Amino acid sequence: MRSSAATRPRRVLWHALALALLGLIMYPLVWVAGASFTPTNDVVGNTELLPSEPVLDNYARALEGMAGIPVWRFLGNSLLLAVLTVVGTVASSALAAYAFARLRFRGRNTMFVLMIGTLLMPFHAVIIPQYIIFQQLGLVDTYIPLLLGKFLATEAFFVFLMVQFMRQLPRELDQAARIDGCGYWGIFWHVIAPLSRPAFGTAAIFAFIWSWNDLFAPLIYLNTPERFPIPLALRMFADQTSTSDFGAMIAMSVIALIPVVLFFLAFQRLLVQGMATSGLKG
């Protein structure tokens, strides 16, 4: 009884700190949601969470889009890039991770170290030579520069993530599949891939969110407004005829958050499963 009474104030303190941290994290989201219903002239300098006189004009202007291009076109472009990024990243990274984690070949460790070393290389150090190559190939102002690397396993973070997961799977499964007549591809498709779904789901969530929020790469390679994704469309609201329509920009930001939240909710079970099974030992 004494120990229970002694730990009760500590629990209350921890709960109070957790609620305070939650409020600190949620404040920007609540402010953005409230500002999307605030008149544009009152957005700057407004400290109120909820507007006293909410309006829907911001969403009306956001849905109209920019330069005669509806917002659905920008959303479709972002969705196309994000989905293809997820497909390319998961597929190519899974195959590369399978080779590093389960196969034996000369130079495997050296190649793996070099791949991990690319994580230390800043993106800005390679953007100029990459742009020159794509410009000479006539691929600027297309989606190919944004997607080609995703299908070639150039994302070392996702390869490393899947390698660490696949290394924990028992190797007896490979031997059993080989006895049943499976080759390397059969082992990957029928054994490794089904068991690696949590790692695939985790990679898919991060790849989708990073692609959806990417501003720098589309800003470098895309010139035609009809091909712009949501981040570039939001930027257009900030420098429209030397004025900024902050109300419509915030409203479009809220609209842009919806697909990300829905995608996360759809795959969060695999993310939690991957965290729960990260301690599996072979």
N, C-alpha and C positions, 0 to 999 in steps of 0.2 A: 504493500500500500504506500509506504514511504517513497519507494523508487518511482511508482506511478505518479505520485503527487509532485515529485521533484522534476520529472521529465515533462509535466504538463506545461509549465511556463516556457520551456525550451521549444516545445511543439508550437505553441502559440506564436512565439517569436519567429520561428521558421516560416509559418504560414503567413504572418504579416509581411516578412521580407519577400516571400514569393509573390504575394499580391501586389506589393509595391513595384517589384520588377516587372510583373505582368502589365501593370498600368503604364510603366515607363515605355515598354515595348509597344503597347497598343495605342499610345497617344498619337503618334504620327498617322497611323491608319485611320483612327477615328477623325482626326483633323482633316485628312484628305477626303474622307467620305462626306464630312460636313461642308468642306470648302467647295465640293462639286455642286452643292445646291446654293452657294452664296453668289450674289451678283459679282461680275468681274471687277467692278470698281472697288468692291469692298474686300477682295481676296487679300491683296497686299496689306500687311499690317494688321490683319484680323487675327486675334488670339482666341476667339470663341470657338469651342468645339462644335457647336451646333448653331446654324444661322437662326436669327430671330424671325426672318421672313424668307423661308426657302423658296427657290425658283427652279424651274426646269429648263430655262433658256440655255444653260450651259450644255446640257445633254442634247438639246435640239441642234445647236451649232456643231457639237462634236460629231453627231450622226451625219450631218451634212458633209463632213470631210473637209478637204482642202483643195484648192485649185480645180474644183469640179470633180474631184476624185472622192467617192464615198468612203466612209470609214470601213465598210465591209471589204473594200479592195485591199486596204492596208492590213486588216485582220487576216484576210486570206493569204496575203503574201507572207506574213509572219508565221501563219499556221503551216504553210507549205515548207518554208525553211526549217521550222522546228521539227516537223514530222520527218522530213528527209534527214535532218541532222541526227535524230534519234535512231532511225533505221541504220544509217551509215555508221554511226559511232558504235552502236551496240554490236552490229554484225562484224565489222572489221576488228574492233577491239577484242571481241570474244575469240575470234580465230587466232589473233596474235597472242592473246593470253593463253590459249590452249597450247600453242606451240612452246611458249616459254615455260609453262607450268607442268606439262605432261610429257613432252617429247625430249629426246636426247639427241643433240646434234652439235657438231663442232662450232665453237665460238658462241654458244648460247649465252653464257654468263657475260661475255664481253659485250655482246649486242644488247643484253638487258641493261647493263650499266650505262651504255651510251644512250639508250632510250630514256632511262631515268634522268640522265644528265640534261636532256632537252627541257625538263621542267625548270631548270635554272636559267634557261635562255629567255630573255624578255621578248614578248611578241613584237615590240617596236624595232628590235634589231634585225628582224627578217622581213618586215613588211615592205621595205623598199625593194629588195631584190625580187620578192614574190610579185609585187605590183609590176615591175619591169617585165618579168616573164609572162604574166597574164596579158599585159598590154601588147607585147610582141605577138602573142597568139591570138589577139583579137577577142579576148574573153572578158574584157572590162565592160561593165554595165550589164553583166549577166549574173546568174546565181552560181555559176560553176566555180568561181574562186571561193565562194562562201561554203561550198559543199564538197569539193573534190577531196580536200584533206580529211573530211569526216569518213569517207569510204576507203581511205588508205591507212587507217589506224595511226594517225599522227597525234592523237590525243593520248599522251603518255599517262596522264592521270587515270583514265578509264582502263587502260591496259594493266597498269599496276594494281588497280582495285580488283580486277577480275583474276589476275595472277594470284594474288594473295588468297582469294576465295577458293580457286581451283586447287591450289596446293594443299588445302586442308581436306579435300575429298579423298577417301581411302583408295589407294592404288589397286587394291584387290578387285575393285569394280572394273578397272581396265582389263585386268587379267581374265576375269570371268567373261567379259564381253568378247575378248580375243578368242577364248576357247569356243564361244558360240559362233565364231566366224566373222566377227566384225573387224574391219580395218581401222585406220586412224580416223577417217571420216565417220564411220559407223559408231565408233566409241564416242566421238564428240557429239554427234546428233542424237544418239539414243541414250547416252549415259551422262556426259558432262553437261550438256546444254540444259536438260530438264532439271538437274540438281542445282544449276547455277542461276535459276530464275530470280532469286533474291538479288544477286549481284547485277543481273541484267536490269531489273526494275530500278535499283538504285542509280545505275548509270543513265537510264532513260530519264529519270526525274531531273538529275543535274544537267544532262545534255539539253533537255527541253527548256529548262529555265534559263540556262546560259544563252542558248540561241535566241530565245524570245526577247531577252533583255539586251542583246548585243547591239551596240550603237556604232562602235568604231569601225568594224570591218565593213558593214553596209555603207557607212559614210565614205569609205575609201573607194569602194568598187562600184557603187551604184550611182548613176547620174539621172536616170529617168524617174520622175515622181510616181509613175504608174507601177514601178517595181519596188517602191519603198516599203519596208516593214513598219510596224507600229513605232519603234523608237525614233526613226527619222520623221515620221508623220508628227509625232509630238514636238520634235524640234522645229517643224515648220510653223507651229502655233506661236513659238517664242520670238520669231523674227518676221512676222507677217506685216508687210508695209510699215516697217519700223515701229510697230506697236506689238504688244503681247496680249493675246487673249488667254489670260491665265485661267479663267473659269472653264472655258471649253477644253483647255489643255488638261486640267485636273479631272474633268469629267471623262475625257478619253483615257486618262490614266486608270481610272476606276474600271472602265470597260475593258482595258487591256489586262487588268489583274484577274478577271473572271476565268479565262482559259487556263491560266497558270494554276489557280486554286483548284479547278476541276481536274486538271491533269494530276496534280499532287494527290488529291483525294482518291483518284482511281488507282494509283500505284503505291499509296502509302502502306498498304498491307505487305507488299513485297519489300518495302524499305524496312519496316519493323521486323519482318522475318529475316532479312539479311543481317540486321544487327543482333537478333536473337541467336542466330546460328553461326556467328563469327567465331565462336569458340570451339567449333567442331574439330575434332582431331581424328586423323586417320589411324 
